[in-house]
Amino acid sequence: MNKLELLLHLEELNIKRIVMEFSGSGDSGEINQRYYYTSLKVDTEIVNPERINYDAKDHIDTIVYEALELIEDWYNNDGGGGIITIYIPSMKYEIANYIYFTEQENYEHEGELKFQEN
């Protein structure tokens, strides 16, 4: 599916905005949820995802994963996640993401061990 076919399919369904949630850790990550909206406004109708054809879903996932490769490492080590919002038909996007990390504090001590006398 090329860009024009994808945009025509989304236009047929009156989709104006796509929101996808993603998360990962330990060296794998995935898109967990997909929402298709008929307006740019926050409280708008959601299109039933079953109406989106498989090729369109697959194409969107592919280009979203490419965009997610350009941001902070959200899927390795302690992981992270976020939300990507895609505006149709411009295909411009916004990403709000987070990453987890474990902190380490180092200390050094010295002294003399004492022996108990019997």
ZAROMI-141507 format. One record per residue: x negated, y negated, z negated of N, C-alpha, C, O, CB in turn. Coordinates in steps of 0.05 Angstrom, whole numbers, padded with zeros to 5 digits, always signed. Each point is the difference from the previous one (the first is absolute). Glycine has a CB too. Layout:
XYZXYZXYZXYZXYZ;...
***
This chain:
-00017+00023+00000+00017-00023+00000-00018-00025+00000-00018-00002-00017+00056+00027-00008;-00033-00043+00043-00016-00024+00001+00014-00022-00016+00022+00003-00010-00041+00010+00055;+00006-00036-00047+00010-00022-00016+00028-00010+00010+00018-00004-00016-00065-00010+00006;+00050+00012+00036+00025-00010+00011+00023+00020-00006+00022-00008-00008-00047-00016+00044;+00020+00050-00032+00020+00020-00007+00008-00001-00029+00023+00003-00008-00041+00026+00045;-00003-00032-00054+00005-00001-00029+00018-00024-00007+00020+00002-00014-00064+00020+00006;+00036-00046+00019+00016-00024-00006+00028+00001+00011+00019-00009-00013-00062-00016+00013;+00047+00037+00023+00027+00003+00011+00017+00019-00017+00023-00006-00005-00042-00001+00051;+00007+00028-00056+00014+00019-00018+00008-00014-00026+00023+00003-00009-00048+00035+00029;+00007-00054-00031+00006-00014-00025+00021-00021+00005+00017-00005-00017-00063+00014+00000;+00044-00022+00040+00020-00021+00007+00028+00013+00003+00020-00012-00009-00056-00015+00031;+00037+00050-00010+00026+00014+00003+00013+00005-00027+00025-00002-00002-00042+00025+00043;+00001-00018-00061+00011+00005-00027+00002-00026-00017+00006+00002-00024-00026+00044+00027;+00014-00068+00009+00000-00027-00013-00019-00001-00024+00006-00014-00020+00042+00009+00035;-00071+00018-00013-00019+00000-00022-00018-00025+00003-00012-00005+00021+00013+00055-00024;-00002-00066-00019-00015-00025+00000-00025+00002-00019-00018-00016+00002+00060-00009+00009;-00041+00044-00029-00021+00002-00020-00003+00029-00009+00020+00014-00004-00012-00062-00011;-00033+00057+00012-00006+00027-00011-00017-00004-00024-00020-00014+00000+00023+00036+00046;+00005-00008-00068-00016+00000-00024-00009+00028-00006+00017+00019-00001+00008-00060-00017;-00051+00045+00013-00010+00027-00006-00016-00001-00025-00017-00018-00004+00015+00029+00053;+00006+00008-00067-00015+00003-00024-00021+00021+00004+00006+00021+00012+00033-00035-00041;-00064+00009+00019-00021+00020+00003-00015+00003-00026-00001-00018-00016-00003+00006+00065;-00008+00035-00053-00016+00005-00024-00019+00023+00005+00003+00016+00019+00034-00033-00048;-00058+00019+00012-00019+00022+00003-00020+00000-00022-00002-00018-00016+00009+00016+00064;-00022+00024-00049-00023+00003-00019-00015+00025+00007+00010+00017+00014+00014-00042-00050;-00049+00027+00025-00015+00024+00003-00008+00007+00029-00007+00023+00005+00030-00007-00045;-00023-00034+00057-00008+00000+00029+00023+00007+00019-00006+00008+00023-00039+00004-00038;+00070-00015+00006+00022+00002+00019+00021-00020-00006+00004-00008-00023-00013+00057+00029;+00023-00058+00014+00022-00019-00004+00021+00004+00021-00004+00013+00021-00028-00046-00040;+00056+00022+00014+00022+00003+00018+00020-00022-00002+00001-00015-00020-00008+00064+00018;+00024-00051+00022+00023-00018-00001+00022+00016-00014+00007+00021+00010-00021-00047+00033;+00024+00015-00065+00020+00014-00016+00028-00006+00008+00017+00018+00000-00049-00018-00037;+00038-00025+00044+00027-00008+00006+00000-00019+00024-00019-00014+00005+00032+00019-00054;+00009-00004+00064+00004-00018+00023+00028-00011-00001+00019+00015-00004-00052+00011+00032;+00035-00053-00026+00026-00013+00000+00002-00017+00025-00019-00015+00007+00021+00015-00058;+00021+00001+00065+00004-00015+00025+00023-00019-00005+00022+00008-00006-00039+00031+00035;+00012-00065-00026+00020-00021-00006+00009-00014+00025-00014-00003+00019-00007-00003-00064;+00046-00003+00043+00012-00014+00023-00003-00030-00001+00010-00015+00017+00023+00052-00014;-00047-00047-00023-00004-00029-00003-00027-00005-00014-00012+00018-00012+00062-00026+00010;-00059-00017+00003-00024-00007-00014+00005-00007-00029-00018-00002-00016-00001-00015+00059;+00045+00013-00049+00008-00007-00028-00004+00024-00018+00001+00023+00009+00032-00057+00008;-00037+00029-00042-00006+00021-00019+00024+00020-00004-00004+00024+00002-00027-00056-00025;+00054+00022+00018+00023+00017-00005+00016+00005+00026+00020-00014+00005-00017-00003-00052;-00013+00035+00063+00014+00005+00026+00004+00030+00003-00009+00016-00015-00012-00057+00035;+00036+00047+00001+00007+00028+00006-00025+00016+00007-00017-00009+00015+00063-00006+00000;-00046+00039-00025-00022+00019+00006+00011+00019+00021+00021+00011-00003-00042-00015-00043;+00006+00008+00068+00007+00018+00021-00007+00029-00009-00021+00004-00012+00013-00040+00048;+00026+00054-00032-00004+00028-00007-00025+00010+00015-00001-00001+00025+00050+00009-00033;-00070+00002-00006-00025+00008+00013+00004+00023+00020-00017+00003+00018-00007-00017-00059;+00046+00029+00039+00005+00021+00019+00006-00011+00028-00001+00015+00019+00018+00014-00057;-00010-00054+00039+00006-00012+00026-00026-00008+00016+00001-00005+00024+00042-00012-00043;-00065+00017+00005-00026-00007+00012-00011+00026+00013-00002+00020-00014-00007-00058-00019;+00003+00037+00058-00009+00025+00013-00028+00007-00010-00016-00017-00008+00044+00007+00049;-00035+00036-00039-00025+00010-00010-00024-00014+00012-00019-00006-00014+00042+00050+00006;-00023-00048+00034-00023-00013+00013-00004-00028-00010-00023-00008-00004+00032+00035+00045;+00013-00041-00047-00003-00028-00011-00012+00001-00028-00018-00015-00006+00058+00000+00034;-00030+00033-00045-00011+00003-00027-00029+00007+00001-00016-00012-00014+00061+00027-00003;-00052+00004+00034-00028+00009+00003-00018-00023+00009-00022-00004-00010+00038+00051+00020;-00007-00062+00010-00015-00023+00011-00004-00021-00022-00022-00011-00003+00040+00020+00050;+00003-00016-00061-00002-00020-00022-00020+00010-00021-00017-00016-00008+00065+00001+00017;-00045+00040-00017-00019+00010-00020-00029-00002+00009-00017-00008-00015+00053+00040-00001;-00041-00025+00041-00027-00001+00011-00012-00028-00001-00022-00004-00009+00034+00042+00039;+00004-00058-00021-00011-00027+00000-00002-00012-00029-00017-00017-00005+00036+00010+00051;-00001+00016-00064-00002-00009-00027-00025+00011-00014-00014-00014-00013+00064+00011+00011;-00055+00029+00006-00025+00012-00011-00025-00014+00010-00019-00004-00014+00043+00048+00010;-00023-00053+00030-00023-00015+00010-00004-00026-00014-00022-00008-00006+00029+00030+00051;+00015-00036-00051-00001-00025-00015-00010+00004-00028-00015-00016-00011+00052-00003+00039;-00028+00041-00041-00007+00006-00027-00030+00007-00003-00011-00001-00022+00058+00016+00014;-00059-00006+00030-00029+00006-00001-00017-00025-00003-00023+00001-00006+00032+00039+00035;+00003-00064-00023-00014-00025-00001+00000-00014-00027-00013-00020-00004+00024+00015+00052;+00004+00017-00067+00002-00013-00027-00016+00016-00020-00014+00019+00007+00060-00037+00004;-00045+00009-00036-00015+00013-00022+00007+00030+00000+00021+00009+00009-00021-00052-00036;-00019+00058+00016+00003+00030+00000+00021+00008-00021-00006+00004-00023-00043+00001+00037;+00073-00001-00004+00023+00006-00018+00005+00030-00003+00017+00008-00016+00003-00050+00031;-00035+00059-00002+00006+00029-00001-00023+00017-00011+00004+00024-00003+00026-00032+00042;-00053-00003-00044-00022+00016-00012-00002-00005-00030+00011-00019-00011-00035+00017+00055;+00009+00020-00056-00006-00002-00029+00026-00004-00017+00017+00017+00002-00062-00037+00010;+00046-00001-00027+00023-00004-00017+00026-00008+00015+00022+00000-00011-00054-00013-00026;+00028+00005+00062+00023-00005+00017+00012-00028-00001-00012-00019-00010+00021+00066+00005;+00015-00048+00015+00015-00026+00001+00024+00004+00017+00010+00022+00004-00052-00048-00010;+00052+00004+00017+00024+00000+00017+00008-00027+00007-00015-00020-00003+00029+00062-00018;+00011-00045+00030+00011-00026+00007+00024+00002+00018+00012+00021+00004-00057-00039-00009;+00051-00005+00017+00023-00003+00018-00010-00015+00024-00014-00020-00002+00048+00020-00036;-00026+00009+00062-00005-00015+00025+00028-00007+00011+00017+00017+00002-00062+00007+00007;+00047-00049-00001+00025-00010+00012-00007-00008+00029-00019-00015+00005+00038-00001-00049;-00004+00027+00063-00005-00005+00028+00024-00015+00011+00023+00007-00004-00051+00035+00009;+00022-00064+00009+00022-00017+00012+00003+00007+00029-00020+00001+00015+00011-00038-00048;+00033+00042+00042+00007+00007+00027+00012-00024+00014+00017-00012-00013-00010+00061+00000;-00014-00057+00037-00016+00014+00019-00029-00008+00001-00016+00011+00015+00056-00007+00011;-00049-00022-00044-00028-00010+00002-00020+00021-00008-00023-00001+00009+00040-00044-00019;-00009+00065-00007-00017+00021-00010-00022-00012-00019-00020+00013-00006+00028+00014+00047;-00003-00052-00050-00017-00011-00021+00006+00014-00026+00023+00010-00004-00026-00055+00027;-00017+00047-00041+00005+00014-00025-00012-00015-00024-00017-00016+00003+00018+00059+00023;+00010-00036-00049-00011-00009-00026-00004+00025-00017+00017+00018-00001+00006-00064+00005;-00045+00046-00018-00006+00023-00018-00004-00011-00028-00016-00019-00004-00004+00046+00041;+00033-00015-00057-00005-00005-00028-00009+00026-00011+00015+00020-00001+00020-00057-00004;-00061+00039-00004-00010+00025-00009-00016-00002-00026-00006-00022-00009+00003+00036+00057;-00002+00008-00060-00015+00002-00025-00019+00024+00001+00005+00019+00015+00034-00042-00040;-00060+00022+00009-00018+00023-00003-00005+00004-00029+00000-00019-00016-00022+00010+00061;+00019+00034-00053-00007+00007-00027-00030+00006-00001-00012+00009+00019+00058+00010-00027;-00058-00025-00015-00027+00008-00004-00005+00004-00030+00013-00011-00017-00028-00015+00058;-00004+00044-00046-00008+00006-00027-00025-00017-00007-00019-00001+00015+00038+00048-00012;-00017-00060-00026-00023-00016-00009-00018+00018-00017+00009+00020-00012+00019-00062+00014;-00053+00034-00003-00019+00014-00017-00016-00021-00015-00009-00019+00011+00006+00058+00022;+00001-00034-00059-00017-00017-00017-00023+00017-00010+00004+00023-00009+00035-00052-00005;-00063+00018+00016-00024+00015-00008-00012-00012-00025+00000-00025-00004-00009+00037+00052;+00000+00005-00066-00013-00009-00025-00026+00016-00004-00003+00022+00011+00049-00034-00031;-00063+00000+00005-00025+00014-00008-00004-00003-00030+00005-00021-00011-00026+00013+00057;+00013+00029-00059-00004+00000-00029-00026+00014-00006-00009+00018+00015+00059-00019-00024;-00063-00006-00013-00023+00014-00009+00000-00001-00030+00012-00017-00013-00038+00007+00055;+00012+00029-00053-00001+00002-00029-00018+00023-00008-00015+00011+00016+00061-00032-00020;-00044+00029-00021-00015+00023-00010+00019+00019-00013+00017-00008-00017-00058-00020+00010;+00040+00053+00015+00017+00021-00012-00010+00007-00028-00024+00002-00004+00035+00016+00050;+00007-00016-00064-00008+00006-00028+00007+00029-00006+00021+00010+00008-00014-00058-00022;-00025+00061-00001+00004+00028-00007+00011+00001-00029-00009-00016-00017-00028+00032+00049;+00055+00001-00037+00010+00005-00027-00020+00017-00016-00009+00020+00010+00058-00023+00007;-00055-00006-00040-00019+00016-00016+00016+00018-00019+00021-00009-00011-00056-00028+00013;+00026+00062-00006+00014+00019-00018-00009-00003-00028+00009+00014-00018-00004+00017+00055;
***
